[in-house]
Amino acid sequence: QRRLPEALPIAAIGGDDSGLDALSDRVRTAVLGETREVTLRVPMRESKTISQLESRGEVIERDYSPEGDALLRVRVGAKLLEHLRIASPGLRVIEGAEPAPIGTGWKPPASS
């Protein structure tokens, strides 16, 4: 660990201190991004967006507006949130940590 401070020690034999929980957390963060807790306004017509939030995030609280929007308090990865903001024009972050500006996440490799 002195040569690679970001390395995680892992034991082949399971147990509470095998390191597998830390590895799982590190992989989850790399794939989904840092988890954020936000309140979102999503039009009900964007049911695919709501479904993705329910299956890939954690819905903490749910309410519905008279205008036909779902108001969702969710814990969600920053990468999924950025993806949904691009793909769902009606989605609005109304409270909580504002994600990075659209387009600042993954960048394709430079072509040679």
N, C-alpha and C positions, 0 to 999 in steps of 0.2 A: 504494500500500500504506500510505501514511501516513494517508490518510482511512479506509481499511478494513483494519486490521491483520490481520484474519482471512482476507482475500482471498488467493487463490493465483494467482501469475503463470503463464500458460499460453501456449505458443507453438503456432501453427498447424502449423508444420513439426515433425515428430517428431524424436526424438533422446533421448539420455540425460537431458538437462536441460530437456525440453519442459514439465515440470510435470504431465504426464498421470499419472504414477505417484502423485504426491502427491494429485491430484484423485481418483483411483480409491480410494486409501486413505481419504480424507475421506468419500467417498460410502459406502463399505463400513461405516465406523464409524457414520455417521448411520443407516444402514438396520439394521445388526445390533447396534449397541452396542459398547462396548469389549470386546475379546476377553479372555476369562478362561480360565485353565487349572484344571480341576477334576476330581475323581474322583467319579463318579456310580454309584449302585447302582440298576439298572433291572430290574424283573421281566421275564423273557423273554416273558410274555404281553403286554407293552406293546411289541410289535414295531414299531408305527408310530413310537413315541418313539425307539427305537434307530435306525430307518431315517433319521429326520430328523437325528439327531446325526451319523450317518455321511455323509449327503449335504450338510448345511449347516454342519458343523463339521469338525474334524480329530481323528480317533481316534488317539491316541498309543500307547495300550496297552489291551489287552482281556484279561479273565479271566472265569471263571465260578465262582459260588459253589455249594456243595452244595445250597443252598436253591432253586436255579433262577433266580438273578439274574445279570445281566451286570454286571460291574464295569468301567467304562470311564473311562480317563483321557483327557480331551478338551480341545481348545481350541475354545471356542464363544463366540459373541457374547452379551452380557448380555441383550439383548432376546429372543433365541431361548430362552435358558435360563429366563428369567422365564415365557415362554409355555408351555414344556414343564412347568414346575413347576405351573402352573395346570391344564393339560390332562391331566397324568399323575399321578394320585394316589399311585402307587407309587414315583415317582422320588425319590431322596434324594441330597443333596449330602453326601458323606462326608469330603471333603478339598478344600482349596483355598479360593479367594476365595468367600465366601458372597455370593450375589446380593442385591440390594436386597429389602426385604420385598415380598411379593406385593401388587400393586395400586399400587405407587409409580411405575410407568412411564407409559405413554401415558394421557392423560386426554382424553375427548371434549370438543369445544368446548362452551362454555356455550350453552344455548338462549336465544334472544331472545324 
